[in-house]
Amino acid sequence: MNKILKRLKRTFSGTEPTFGATGRGRLRAWYATSSGPNTSIVFSVQEMRNRSRDLTRNFPYLNGAYETVASNIVGPGINVMPRHDDCAICNRLRELWDDWCTECDIEGVNDLTGMLSLAVRERWEAGEAFLRFIPTQEGTIPLKLQLLQADQCKIDENHLNNDGTKTIGGVTIDENGTVKSYTIYKNHPGEALVGENTSETIEIPANEICHYFQQLWIGQRRGIPEIFSSVVKAREMMEYDEAELNKKKIAAMMAAFVTTPSPDGIMNSDPDDEDAGPGEAVAEITTGTITTLAPGEDIKFNPPSESGSSYEPFMLQNLRALAKSLKLTYEEFSNDMSKANFSSIRAGLNITQRQHRQEQERLIQQVVRRVWCEFVKAAILGGALEVDINDYLDNPQHLTRARFQAAGWPYVNPQQEVAANKEKVLCGFASRSQIIAESGYDAAEIDAQIALDAERASKLGLVYTTDPTAGKGITAPENNDEGTKK
């Protein structure tokens, strides 16, 4: 009776839930938290990160997926094209940049492209990566880079500071939300192989750190693993797949069973077998074996255990869900092309490549652009780039202005896609510079290479069907009487 009265009261007082998502009934046990993004992350990201890393070590699909993502986003590298008014300065910056990129890693392991690939992999696996600028006294450009794992920024550092700033998850921000510094462990907190102090931290100013992460919610200060919504599914799927494998393995080892009324059994008994226990019958089946059974004994072979018709569609559906959470197509995630055709591959890649272009822009904004600005400053202060230091200090953007272009992806159907790009240029829907930029190159550099090739071919008297100057009144030099070119 009381329940009926309460229901009538809610109905006529207007307190009945308006949306079905806020109702009760089957949703009675659904308790959703109202905590902010930083509170949710700070209290759960470390465990989530540990589980994500464990899945990467033990679930081959994830390890391969992160390699695919890194190759899609970084590929052969991010091309930097200076945009200074003086072409000589642009050329000098390109030369210095190309040389420095091969030696920028303070550990001496990777070039800049390798460091960016490692940062992308760390961002996907652990949620974020940090890159630190380290001034040096060596080299033409007195600057080195150091990659830091997500674990090295102290996640449990949360407090108000005397100067009015506040530290959330190791990130110190002012009242406007501008990042001022990061609390970084001097050594990785999980490494204790040589007895180093793993609890000592230092404050590093924000202008010395690049924080690479995806901000999913407004005000979020730390990143979370890309597989955050599929950790449970990935774990359960891995255990299910292993259980199916073990079932097949056990079934394959159980060849046959001998049934006998005698508890001791005498089939092929071997009294000299040291491994056989008391009363244990020993039998071995090899090629051409003829076995004599004792009276009353019988052999029953173990039928092979099958996974059933539901195994493949079950795995397929869950692999698709995992691929979606990692911004990959099923074919990229599983490397299974058996059910793909040109249309499905093209449609799937159109979606994932748009997402990866967003990630490329994030990588450029949070890391590459800042690395370029620090590189130009180090080149000027170190004397490698001879410009007026006062002009740089007055307007640094004039020298650091550049265009950043990630490499394009391979064509799915080169003949059709190149023909389509050609039609775009001929119809005026796109420029050559735009088409070339989409493939990750600089149109000016391509034109310079074409001009050099044409000049060299003309000197050698070479004419190709692909020569843009062919049929324009330019002919190969004639031979003189000595058989040499005029």
VENKA-V150828 format. One record per run of one state. SS is the DSSP state (H for helix, E for strand, - for the rest). FROM is the first residue (numbers start at 1). TO is the last residue. If there is no record, write none. Layout:
# VENKA-V150828
ss:SS from:FROM to:TO
ss:SS from:FROM to:TO
This chain:
# VENKA-V150828
ss:- from:1 to:1
ss:H from:2 to:13
ss:- from:14 to:19
ss:H from:20 to:22
ss:- from:23 to:24
ss:H from:25 to:27
ss:- from:28 to:36
ss:H from:37 to:42
ss:- from:43 to:44
ss:H from:45 to:58
ss:- from:59 to:59
ss:H from:60 to:73
ss:- from:74 to:77
ss:E from:78 to:82
ss:- from:83 to:86
ss:H from:87 to:101
ss:- from:102 to:104
ss:E from:105 to:105
ss:- from:106 to:111
ss:H from:112 to:126
ss:- from:127 to:127
ss:E from:128 to:135
ss:- from:136 to:142
ss:E from:143 to:148
ss:- from:149 to:149
ss:H from:150 to:152
ss:E from:153 to:153
ss:- from:154 to:158
ss:E from:159 to:160
ss:- from:161 to:165
ss:E from:166 to:168
ss:- from:169 to:170
ss:E from:171 to:173
ss:- from:174 to:178
ss:E from:179 to:185
ss:- from:186 to:200
ss:E from:201 to:205
ss:H from:206 to:208
ss:E from:209 to:213
ss:- from:214 to:230
ss:H from:231 to:253
ss:- from:254 to:255
ss:E from:256 to:259
ss:- from:260 to:297
ss:E from:298 to:301
ss:- from:302 to:309
ss:H from:310 to:325
ss:- from:326 to:329
ss:H from:330 to:334
ss:- from:335 to:341
ss:H from:342 to:381
ss:- from:382 to:388
ss:H from:389 to:394
ss:- from:395 to:396
ss:H from:397 to:400
ss:- from:401 to:401
ss:E from:402 to:406
ss:- from:407 to:413
ss:H from:414 to:427
ss:- from:428 to:431
ss:H from:432 to:438
ss:- from:439 to:442
ss:H from:443 to:460
ss:- from:461 to:478
ss:E from:479 to:479
ss:- from:480 to:484
ss:E from:485 to:485
ss:- from:486 to:486
